[in-house]
Amino acid sequence: MSEKVTSVCFVPNQLFPFQTVHESYPCGVTSHTILTFPDFLSSEAKSLLAGLLTYHPTQRLGYGVRGLDDLMSHPFFKDTDWDDLINEATES
């Protein structure tokens, strides 16, 4: 019996208004990068972005056997009804 491993990852287009990730971090995100986020983002949003932008893939939010569950249960998505979202996507 094999286990299915799901990895979900996306990089937001902008961390700051009118500034892309590349513009914010022209040398790229490395293992030594200290990410900074604008004050207007909630702590949940900052945590989500930090988790998705973690340098080491095995430490990123969404990695591994429980990756999708970990992502879906992140506090940023506390008000997300995943069943409704999935149903809407499959009905289209």
N, C-alpha and C positions, 0 to 999 in steps of 0.2 A: 504494500500500500504506500503510495507516495503522497506527500503533502504538497498542496499548492501554495506557493509563496507569492504574495501580491505586494508590490511596491508602488506606492503612489507618490508622485513628486511633481510639483510645478514650481516655477519661479515667478513671482509677481513681476509684472512689467515695470512697476514703479514702487520705490520705497518712499520717495519724496515727491511732492508735486513737481511735475515737469522734469524729473530727473530719473533716469533708468538706473538699474543696479550697476551696470557697467560705468555709468557716469559717477555714481556714488563711490564705487570701489574700482578705479581704473586698472589696478593691478590684479583684480579678481579677488574672490573670496578664498582665503587660504586658511590653513590650520591656525594661523596666528591673528586672523582678522577679528577685531572686536566690532561687532555689528552695533550700530546705533540707529534708533528709530525715532521718527518725529513724535513729539509729545501728544499730538492729537490722536494717536493710535491707542486703543485700549490695551491693558496689560495682556488680555487674551490674544489680541491680534499680534502683539509683539512676541509673545510666546510661540504662537503658530509660525510666524515668519522665521524666528530663530531656529525652531525645530526643523523647518523645511530647508533652511539654508546652512545647516550644520555641514562642515567641511567633510568629515568622514562619513561616507555613505551608510555604514553599518550603525551609525549613531543618529541618523536622521529620523525625524518623525515620518512614519509611513513605511519604514523598512522592516522586513522580516515577516515571519508567519502571522504575527498579530498586527502587522503594520496598518492594514486598512481599519481594523477595529480601533487601534490606538488613534489614528487620524480622526475617525468619525466620533470618537468619544472625547476629543480635545475640547476644553472649555469654550473655545471660540465658536464651536458648533452646537452649544447647549440648546439653542432654540430651533435647531434644524430638525425637521421631521424627515428622516432619511427614507422611510417607507413611501411617503408621499412623493418625494423627489424622484425616487427610483420608478415609481408607478407612472409619473408624468413623463419621464424620459422614455419608458418602454411603450407608452401609448402613442407617442409621436411618430 
